[in-house]
Amino acid sequence: MDWKNPNQDENEPFFGTPRATVEYKYPILRMYLLATVALAALSALPINAFYDGNLNYHSPSKRHPNLGIDVPRVARRSSKRGAIAFKPSELNFTHGVASGDPYASSVILWTRIAPSLVASNSDVTVKGTVPLYNHDTETYIKADANPVCVDWNIRQAAGNSTVSVSSGRAYTTGDIDYTVKVEATGLAPFTKYRYQFTVCGSTNKSPEGLTKTAPAENADVSELKFAVFSCSNYPTGYFNAYGNAARKAQQDYVVHLGDYIYESAAKGPRAHNPPRLLFTLFDYRTRHGQYRSDPDLQLLSKDFAWIATWDDHEVANNGYRDGFSALNNTEESFRNDGPSISVDQRKMNAVRAYFEWMPIRQVDMDDNLRIWRNFKMGKLMDLIVLDTRNYDRSITTLGWNDDYIGLISDDAGRTLMGSHQENWFYRQLSESAARSATWRIIGNQIIFSRVIEEFGVNGDNWNGYVANRNRTLKHLYDNKIGNNVFLAGDSHQNWVSDLVWLGAKPYDKATGVGGLGVEFAGTAVTSTGAKGVIKTTDASAKKRIDESSVLQWQDGYYRGYFLMSVRKDKIVTQFFGSPSVATRNAWDLPLANFTVLAGANRLSRPVAGGSVESGSLRGGSVKHTNLTLNTQTGKWQKIGFDKMFITT
């Protein structure tokens, strides 16, 4: 199929079956025989090794083992006389398969194999401290005693090979919501693979997935492509952007910048489940399960390796080190703003569910739960993934303190990342330049550039942490580190800017001279954006362009994503819009194309070739063609929709 726009220059879910309830004539004899068989089978296997093989039994933090699960105890519990394994026919791969965090020689594989779609209510992973000398609790003792065994294998995709290059076996239980997460090792760099899970001793197989390893650190790579997403709110619309990117299959990897789930309790035809604000581990597990039931999310997860980070809504809105916009770390808030669950416990619950349900590596940490990490992808680029939300962030806007944040936004002590992460970030930038990587791509949650919105500057993004931004820019300028590209989500709108230290370094907004890179901030998959019809949102975009000297293109109307092609000589980024997320559809509208030449440290002029589909473009024109690609048929058509979002 021809995905090229002829008018543009180049410049629903798997359902689990509940465990059957059947009456038998001799139930005690049956239980005894089945238990005997199960024990015999289990005793012949190194059980602890298989549990250990499932990364979801580990703590998310290697320096915080108390957040992990007591594997010997789970194994002993599963070997008790009354523990009867599920039959393969009673189990389903309820939410498909996924892969993520590709390294040159390994990748994370994920699935869920369970007797039901319903999340596990076991909270053993977030109760107590679980030290070496564990004091057992009633909940822990009564946790799920039915281990589920799966085999997995991975093989090269080329030639549809049937020879496994890596394989293994792992167990899972309700303790970790029946999720399975394994690391497939011994793989070749920058190679596409097929992978699959199978219930042990059966023909019950998961869907077959595709994944791809990263290039070797010093490899000569000509091009890498990334589809970049953020802000996927289930009730407000269908995840059409996921499906479009999956069907077009132009990317090597998927980057998700956060707000992958939302903690709210929205209603409507795609109402949130559970129908309440999230606080407990069961709540967060259920919400992850609901999102992963979406067929377009399953499709994109199945066939491409994801590199994900969280924003705030994976835990709660506008989070910082001591709370959220609707729950603060005080006794009054604890008693009145939720079901008597503290800020720290809520965060632990959310983080545990995230690590269970996402194909993400459990990276080393220091004082808090760490998701920030680096991917060295050949000599072409480093992808540096930050956490500007949950790690060690100073207070942000909470809905009632905007004036206060405005007063302190320039304070030197304010930080988005905390000292540990901030120093790590600067070191990664320097090391990337020292190893002669051509590009530094920074995946962060929030807008970096100084842009002016209708209400002024947004204190919840880098504009509320000016000293932190200035320290970052100073490090780049002082060390002459160029070819930097910041990626952002969060705002539910598209923003493209030159990367500039305004007020400290000279900058020409007409030519872009004086910058040291660019910023691509993308719209949401579904979350609501600018209000009004497209004529209204275009006018709002023009006002933002006029008031923000670094801002080159802005659009708040369309939902969608962007595709970034990274080459040695240039980066080409294409923005795509979903004309409507009120229905599930395959329409994919090209919005704008941008080029950044290596060493130029600014957007190429004329920006976007001088013309875009929507919004406002500095020095250019807006042409509403509505010429849209159907990613299922490969045909182009002029289309339009009266409604963008689902009414909630």
Secondary structure, DSSP 8 states (H G I E B T S, - for coil): ---S-TTS----------------SSHHHHHHHHHHHHHHHHHTS-HHHHHHHSGGGS-S-TT-GGGS--HHHHHHHHTSTT-----GGG-EEEEEEEEE---SS-EEEEEEEES-SS-----GGGSS---SS----HHHHTS----EEEEEEEEETGGG---EEEEEEEEE-GGGTTEEEEEE-S--TT-EEEEEEEETTSS-B---EEEE----TT---SEEEEEEE----GGG---HHHHHHHHH---SEEEE-S-SS--S---STT--SSSS---SHHHHHHHHHHHHT-HHHHHHHHHSEEEE---STTT-TT-BTTEETTEESSHHHHHHSSSS--HHHHHHHHHHHHHHHS-------SSS----EEEEETTTEEEEE--SSSSS------SS-HHHHHHHTT-TT--SSHHHHHHHHHHHHHHHHHTT-SEEEEE-SS--S---BTTB--TTSGGG-HHHHHHHHHHHHHTT---EEEEE-SSSSEEEEE---TTTS---TTT-TT-SEEEEE---SSS--S-S-HHHHHHHHHHHHHH-TTEEEEE-S-EEEEEEEEESSEEEEEEEEES-SSS---EEEEEEEEEEETTT-S--SSGGGGEESSSEETTSEE----EEEETTT--EEE---S--S---
